[in-house]
Amino acid sequence: MLSTFREKALILLRLSALFALAGAGSGCAQTAVSKAAADVAMPDTWARDGSDGGIVDNWLRDFNDPQLERLVAEAIDKNYQLREERARLAQAAQAVIATRADRFPALDLSLGASRSGAEGGDDTRVTSRSYDASLGLFWEADLWGRLSATQQTAQLELQAQRARVQLAERELAASTAKSLFAVMQAKQLLDVAKRRLDNVKQSEEIVASGYRQGLNDALDLYLARNQVERQHANLAQQEQLVLEAVADLQLTLARYPDGQMQVGGELPVLANAIPSGLPSDLLLRRADLQEAWLSLLAADANLAAAHKARFPRLVLLGSGGVASPGFADLLDGEGSTWSLIGNLSQPVFQGGRLAAQEQIAAEQVREAEQRYLDLVYRAFADVENAISRMLSLNERYRSFLDAERNASAALTLALDQYQRGLVTYTTVLESQRQFFDAEETVVELRNQLLQNRIDLYLALGGEFAASL
């Protein structure tokens, strides 16, 4: 028999290593994921004439805007919601460590000290001290793979959270770009509103001059003045929209949203089409599809763990200890004890709790599977809609460019003919409306083209930076 507590502790440590090796290879592979989810049917090509070629990476570079790249980098570094997802990723990583630890023996070392005394009838007092040390071992043999399935669940959830972080980064880059372009649109529309106000003021001066000379009616003067006031109101509204657009961009950058931020440049025009790859590319490139698939696998692993929780459990308990009246003599080995116990238990009756937990896990697999399938087909729809929307927006943009040129010529002609008394002032008003409405629409369509381009980048699973 071993004579010291150190030797007994060494035996327990060796036993724990042996048990860990014995449990590492246990478990079996099975899945409740249906064939429909594992092998999604998809077309060979896009139905709405997507451009051939590989999907674009580092799509920020296509805009050729250093300001945009700088703001996206700032958002990725400081955005609060992205930091929240990263914190969840750190939690998921620790959960893997915790579940892996369940498969190894647990060793607990405890030290204790006590002091006791007794008093006799003759005023005598006896006191004593004692010290003890013990080492406990707990290990559950993973006979059916329940613990390994639990660990696998945590590992898959960690991978799913990595995909969520990647998705959050892509969406943040996209929202930053969209917010910047929204600010540019608001500022360009503000410039249009200022030109519109200047134009109606010039018209009002022409009408007022003619009225003073008796050439124009009072009705024309009232209409002209009404337009000036309306455009003052329109200008004030557009100034507020600029402030709100800037504040939205500042929120994305984790800045205080005071609406005071220098943003330069005008909306770019991207004439080139982007390659859309193949429908099958989405399953590998889109982070939301990867997250949904990994979550489905995690639910499947959790079902396996819930099923195996109904099987017998083998637990080994070991302990060793020593007691001594002096702390310095604690590890000399005298008065030491040790034990090793095996315990096999089988759940017999728990009121249906284990069966209910397994059924819940099975329904969670079905839920995750349906979510994955729905997301896959929504992803296909995202791409198809973005492609067709791009074609429609390009056609509308070209048409309104022509309409803007025609309306500009019509406005010049209407003012000239009004001064010569050939047309009424309502013709001038209508010409002004058509020209500035067309100018505003051109700016809005340019932004819509950019917004849709970003949506298509996201829908295709394109990266916003080459390093990702």
N, C-alpha and C positions, 0 to 999 in steps of 0.2 A: 504494500500500500504506500502511496506517496506520502511523504512526511511534511510537506510545506504547502502553504496556501498558494505560493507562486507556481508550483508544479501543477496544482489543480486548476489554476487559472489558465495555464498553458494548454492543458488538456481540453478545457472548454473552448478555447480559441481554435484549436486544431479541429475539434468536432464541428464547430460552426463553419469553418472553411469547407469541410467535407460535405456538410449538409447543403451548403450553397451550391457546390458543384453538382450534387445529386439532383437539386431542383432546377438547375439552369436549363436542362434539356427537356423538361416535361412540357406537356401541352399537345394540342392537336389542331390542325387547320380545318376550318369549315367556314361557310359564309351563308348568309340569308339574303344577300343582294341578288336581285333578279337579273336574268339575262338582258332584259330590256334596258336596264340601267348600265350594265357592263358593256353593252354593244349597241350604242345609239345609232339608229338609222339616220343617214344624212345624205344630201345630194353631192354629186361630184363637183359641181360649179354653182356659183351664185345665180339666182334666177333673174336678177336685175342688172346683168352686164357689169359685174365688177371688173376692175382693171387687173390684168395678169401681172404676176411677179410676186416676190416675197414681201411679207409685211414689214412696214417701216419701223426701224428702231431709231431712237434719238430724234423723235419727231419735232422736238422744240427747235432743232436746227433748221427745219424747213421754213420757219418764220423769219430767220435771219435778224433777230432782235436781241441784242445783248441785254437790254433792259428786262425783257421777258425772262431770259435765262437766269438773271440775277435775282429776280423776284421769286421765281420758282425755287431756287436754291434756299432763299431765306424762309419760304413757307415750309419746305421740307425740314428745315432745321428747327423752326420755332412753333409751328402750328400745334395748338393744344390738343386737338382731337387726334392728330397723328401720334403725339406723345402718349395719349391715353391707350391707343392700340399697342404701342411699344411696351407700355407697362403691363398690359395683358399678356404680351409675348413672354416677358420675363417671368410672370406668374406661371404660365404654361410650362416653361422650362423647369421651374422648381417642382411642379407637379410630377414631371417625369422622374426626377430624382427621388421624390417621396414614394412613388409607386414602385420604383426599382428597389428601394430599401426594404419594402415589404417581403421581397423574395430572399433576403439574407437574414441570418440569425441576428437577433437583438440581444446585446449584452449590456447589463446594467451593473454598475459598481456602486456600492453604498458603504458608507462609513458611519458608525454610530458610537455615541458615548453616553453613559448614564452615571448618575451618582445617587446613592440611596443611604439612608441613615435610620437608626433605631435608638430609642431612649429607654433605659431600664428604670426600675423603681428607685434605685439608689443613686439616681442622677447620673448614671453612666450613659455615654453616647457612643454608638458604633457607626461609623460611616464606611462606605465602600465605593469604589469606582470600577467601572468595566468598560471595555472598548471592544467593538466588533467590526468586522469587515466581511462583506459577502459579494459574490459575483453571480448574477443570475443570467440564464440563457433561455431565450424563447425562439423557436423556429418552427414554421409551418411548412411541411413538405408540399410542394406544388404538384400533387399527384395528377390532377386532371387539367392543369394549365390555367386555373382560375386567376392566379396572381399574375401570370405572364399575359393573360388577356387584359387584365386591368392595366398593366404597364403598357401594353400595345395601344390601348385606348388613349392613355395619356400622351404617348408618342405621336399618334395620329392627330390628336387635338393640338399638339404643339405645331405640327406641320400645317394644320389648317389655320392656326393663328398667324403663322409666317405668311401664308397666302393672304390673310386679311390685312396684314401690314403692307404687303406689296400692293394690294388693291387700294388701300387708303393712300399710299404714296402716289399711285397713278391718278386717282381721282383728285387728289389735292393739286397735283401739277396741272391737271385739266381745269379745275375750278379757278386756279390762279390765273391761267391764261385767259379763261373766259371772263373773269372779273376785270383783268387789264383791258381786254378788248371792249368790255362794256363801258369802262371809263373813257376810252378813246371815242367810242360812239357818242356818249353823252356830251363830250367836249366838242366833237364835230357838229352835233346837232345844235349845241349852244352857238357855235359860229354861224350856222344857218339861221338861227333865230335872230342873231344880231344883224345879219345882212337883210333878213326879212323886215326887221324893224326900220333899218335905214332906208330900204326901198319904199315902204309905205309912208315914211316921213317925207321922202322926196316927192312921192305922188301927192301927198296932202299939200305940200307947198305949191305944186303945179296947179292943183284944183283951187287952192285959196287965192293964188294970183289971178287965175281966170275969173273967179267969183268977184274979186275986187274990181275987175275990169268989166264986169257984167256979161262975161262970156259963158260962165257955168252956173248951174242951178244950185240953190242952197242944199238940195238933196245930195248932190255929189259931194259937197263939202262935209255934210254930216256923215256920209258913208266913209269918206276918207279919214275923218277924225276917229270914227268908230274902229277902223282898221288899226290905227296907231295905238289906241288903248288896248285893243285885243292883243296886239303883238307885244306890248309892254307886259301884259299878264303872261303871255306865252314865254317870254324871256325869263321872267321870275320863276316860273315853273321849271324851266329847263335848268336854271342855275341850281335849284334844289335837287333835281335829278342827278346833276354832276356830283354834288356833295354826297348823296346817298350811294352812288356808284363807287366813289372813292372810299367811303366808309366800309362798304362791303369788301373791297380789296384789302383794306387795312385789317379787318377781322381775320381774313385768310392768312395774313402775315403775322398775326398775333400782336398787332400794334393797336394803340388806342384809336378808336374810330371817330376822330374829330373832323374827318372830311378834308383835312389839310395835308395834301401830299402832292409832290411834284411828279406828274406823269406826262411824258412827252411822246411825240410821234403820232402818226395817223394809222388808221386801219390798213394793214397790208392787203394786197390782192394776190392770191395764189392761183395761178392759172393751171398749173400742172395737176393731173390726177394722181392719186396715190394707189399703189398696188394693193389688192385686197386678199391675195392668197387664196387658199381653199377653205371650204367650210370645216374640214377636219382639223385645220390648224387651230381653231378656237379652243378645242378641248385641252390643248397643251399650252396655249398662250394666255388665255384669260384667267386672271387670278381668282375671280369670283367663281368660275367653274371648278378650278382646282380646289378652292376652299370647300365648295359644296360636296365634291367627290370625297375629299379627305374626311369631312364631317360624316358622310355616309359610312365610310369605312370605320370611323371611330365608333359610330352607333352599332355597327355590326360586331365589332370587338367587344363592346359593352354588353351586347346580347349574349355573346359566348361566355363572358364572365358571370352574368346573371344565371345562365343555365347551369354552369359548373358549381355555382354556390349551393346547389341542391345535392351535391355529391358528398361522400364522407370526407372528413378532414383529419389529417394526421399531424399532430402537434407534439414536438419534443421539448421538454422542460428540463433544464439543468441548473444546478445551483451548487455553490461551494462557499464555505465561510469559515471564519476563525474568530475566537473571542479570547480576550486577555485582560487581566486587571491593569496592565500597564501598556500605554500606547507604544512604547519602544519595543515591547515584546510581541506586538500584534502579529507580525509576519514570521514568527519563529516556527509556526506550524503546530504548536500544542493546542489541543482543544478544537481541532479543525473537523469539519464535516463536509460531505458532498453527496449529491444525489443526481440521478438522471432518470427521467420519467417519460414514457411515451403515452400519448393519449389519442385514441381514434374515436371520432364522434360522427354520427350521422343524424342530420335533421329528420325528425319523425313527424312532429306536429307543431306548426307555427301559425295555425289559423289561416293558411293560404297566403301568407305574406311573401314567401319565396316565389310561389307560382305567379302571384300578382306582379312582383318585381320583374320576373322574366317576361311576362306579357307586356308590361309597360315598355321594356327594352325592345321587344319585337315591334311594337307600334311605333317606337321612335325610329327604328330602321325604315319602316314603311314611310313615315313622315319625311325623313331625310332623303329617301329615294325619290319621292314625288317632288320634293323641292328641287332636287338636282335635275330631274327630267324637265320640269317646268322652266328652270333657269337656262338649260341648254337651248330649248326652242325659243325662249325669249332672246337669248344671245344671237341666234340666227336672225330673228326678226330685227334686232338692233342694227345688224349689218345691212340687211336688205333695205330697211327703211332709210338708213343713212345714205346708201348708194343712190336710191331713187330720189331722195330729197336733194342730194347734191346736183343731180341732173336738172331737177325742177328749178332750184334756186339759180343755177347758172343761166338757164333760159330766161327767167324773170329779170335777173340782173342785167343781161344784155338788152332786154326790151326797155327797161327803165332808163338805161343810159341813153338810148335813142329818144325816149320820151322826154328826158331832161333837156337834151339839145333842142328838140322841137319846141318845148315849152319856153325855153330861153329866147328863142327867135320870135315866138308868138308874143311874148311879153314886150319885147322891144318894139315890135310892130304895133301892138295895141296902144302903147303910150304915145307913139308917134301919130297914129290915126286919131286918137282922142284929142290931142292938142290941135289937130287940124279940123276937129269937129265931125269926123267921119263915123265914129262909133261912140256908144254911150260909156259912162264910167263903169257900169256893171261888167262890160267886156274887159276893162282893165283889171277889175277885181278878180274876175274869173281867171284871167291870164296869170295874175300874181299867184293865186291859189294853186293852179296847176303846176307852175314852175317850182315853187318852193316845196310843194308836196312831193313832186318827183325828186327833188334834190334830197329831201329827208328820206324818202324811200330808198334811194340809191345807197345812202349811208347805212340804213338799217339792213338792207339786203347784203351789203358787204360784211357786216358783222354776223349776220345769220350764216353766211357762207363759211366764215371762220369758226363759228360755234359748231356748225355741222361737221366741219373738217375735224375738229377736236373730238366730237362724238364718234366719228368713224375711226379715228385713231384708237379710242378707248374700246369701241365695239370689237375691233380686230385684235385687241390685246397688245398693241404696240407699246414699246417702252418709250419713256420720255427722255432718257439719258442713256448714252452708250455704255456707261459703267454698270448699269443695273443688269 
